[in-house]
């Protein structure tokens, strides 16, 4: 059984027959807003907040893409599993799947352990920019 199948089986990823464009649009707008906020806090030397907000920009972009495939997640982990399954097989999608997985760990370290750095914040912001652009291009 694949990780995707396990997420579906335990109810952490659910299939929806008709996901409206409103839901997808809401998520991509949230991704853009979080990206904008991450750029702002980075410009103001707030590494912890940049790390957290850049992750959420990626999270909402991934959620938009997974919703567009007709699935909704109930956990951050299963969202990443679904993104990897649907978009992360090769090329930029694979790189971004690795990037969001790294960002999740960095976000948790920043949130729960207060471990962060300007370098990792800058790197996560760069990945977030690529991620949101990737999602926008796929969604049209």
C-alpha positions as CSV (number, residue, x, y, z in Angstrom):
1,X,0.0,0.0,0.0
2,X,1.4,3.4,-0.9
3,X,1.6,6.4,1.4
4,X,-1.2,8.0,-0.6
5,X,-3.5,5.0,-0.1
6,X,-2.7,5.0,3.6
7,X,-3.7,8.6,3.9
8,X,-6.9,7.9,2.1
9,X,-7.6,4.8,4.2
10,X,-7.1,6.6,7.5
11,X,-9.3,9.5,6.4
12,X,-6.5,12.1,6.3
13,X,-7.0,12.6,2.6
14,X,-10.6,12.6,1.2
15,X,-11.8,12.5,-2.4
16,X,-14.3,15.1,-3.4
17,X,-16.3,14.6,-6.6
18,X,-16.8,18.3,-7.3
19,X,-14.3,20.7,-5.8
20,X,-15.3,24.2,-6.9
21,X,-12.9,26.7,-8.4
22,X,-13.8,29.0,-5.5
23,X,-12.0,26.6,-3.1
24,X,-9.0,26.3,-5.4
25,X,-8.9,30.1,-6.0
26,X,-9.2,30.8,-2.2
27,X,-6.1,28.6,-1.6
28,X,-4.0,30.2,-4.3
29,X,-5.0,33.7,-3.0
30,X,-3.9,32.6,0.5
31,X,-0.6,31.3,-0.9
32,X,0.0,34.7,-2.7
33,X,-0.8,36.6,0.5
34,X,1.4,34.4,2.7
35,X,4.2,34.8,0.1
36,X,3.8,38.6,0.2
37,X,3.8,38.6,4.0
38,X,7.0,36.4,4.0
39,X,8.7,38.8,1.7
40,X,7.7,41.7,4.0
41,X,8.9,40.0,7.2
42,X,12.1,38.9,5.6
43,X,12.8,42.5,4.5
44,X,12.4,43.4,8.2
45,X,14.9,40.8,9.4
46,X,12.3,38.5,11.0
47,X,13.8,35.1,10.2
48,X,11.5,33.0,12.4
49,X,8.3,34.6,10.9
50,X,9.8,34.3,7.4
51,X,10.4,30.6,7.8
52,X,6.9,30.0,9.1
53,X,5.1,32.2,6.6
54,X,7.1,30.9,3.6
55,X,6.0,27.4,4.6
56,X,2.4,28.4,4.7
57,X,2.7,30.0,1.3
58,X,3.8,26.6,0.0
59,X,1.1,24.8,2.1
60,X,-1.7,26.8,0.5
61,X,-0.2,26.5,-3.0
62,X,0.0,22.7,-2.5
63,X,-3.5,22.6,-1.1
64,X,-4.8,24.5,-4.2
65,X,-3.1,21.9,-6.5
66,X,-4.4,18.9,-4.5
67,X,-7.9,20.4,-4.4
68,X,-7.7,20.8,-8.2
69,X,-7.1,17.0,-8.3
70,X,-10.3,16.5,-6.3
71,X,-8.8,15.8,-2.9
72,X,-8.8,17.6,0.5
73,X,-6.3,16.8,3.3
74,X,-6.8,16.6,7.0
75,X,-3.1,16.7,7.9
76,X,0.0,18.6,6.7
77,X,1.8,15.3,6.2
78,X,-0.9,13.8,3.9
79,X,-1.0,17.1,1.9
80,X,2.7,16.6,1.2
81,X,2.1,13.0,0.4
82,X,-0.6,13.9,-2.1
83,X,1.4,16.7,-3.6
84,X,4.4,14.3,-4.1
85,X,2.1,11.7,-5.6
86,X,0.3,14.1,-8.1
87,X,3.1,16.5,-9.0
88,X,6.4,15.3,-7.6
89,X,7.4,12.5,-9.9
90,X,10.1,14.5,-11.8
91,X,11.6,17.8,-12.7
92,X,10.5,20.9,-10.8
93,X,7.7,19.1,-9.1
94,X,10.1,16.7,-7.5
95,X,12.4,19.6,-6.4
96,X,9.4,21.4,-4.9
97,X,8.2,18.3,-3.1
98,X,11.6,18.1,-1.4
99,X,11.5,21.8,-0.8
100,X,8.1,21.8,1.0
101,X,9.1,18.7,3.0
102,X,12.2,20.6,4.2
103,X,10.1,23.7,4.8
104,X,7.7,21.7,7.0
105,X,10.6,20.6,9.2
106,X,12.1,24.1,9.4
107,X,8.7,25.6,10.2
108,X,8.3,23.0,13.0
109,X,11.8,23.8,14.3
110,X,11.1,27.5,14.2
111,X,7.7,27.2,15.9
112,X,8.4,24.6,18.5
113,X,12.1,24.7,19.2
114,X,12.8,28.4,18.3
115,X,15.6,27.1,15.9
116,X,15.9,29.3,12.8
117,X,18.4,31.3,10.9
118,X,18.5,34.1,8.4
119,X,20.1,31.7,5.8
120,X,17.3,29.1,6.1
121,X,14.6,31.8,6.1
122,X,16.1,33.2,2.8
123,X,16.3,29.7,1.3
124,X,12.7,28.9,2.3
125,X,11.5,32.2,0.8
126,X,13.2,31.4,-2.5
127,X,11.5,27.9,-2.6
128,X,8.1,29.5,-1.6
129,X,8.4,31.9,-4.6
130,X,9.1,29.0,-7.0
131,X,6.3,26.9,-5.4
132,X,3.6,29.6,-5.7
133,X,4.7,30.3,-9.3
134,X,4.6,26.6,-10.1
135,X,1.0,26.3,-8.7
136,X,-0.2,29.5,-10.5
137,X,1.2,28.2,-13.8
138,X,-0.5,24.8,-13.4
139,X,-3.8,26.3,-12.4
140,X,-3.8,28.9,-15.2
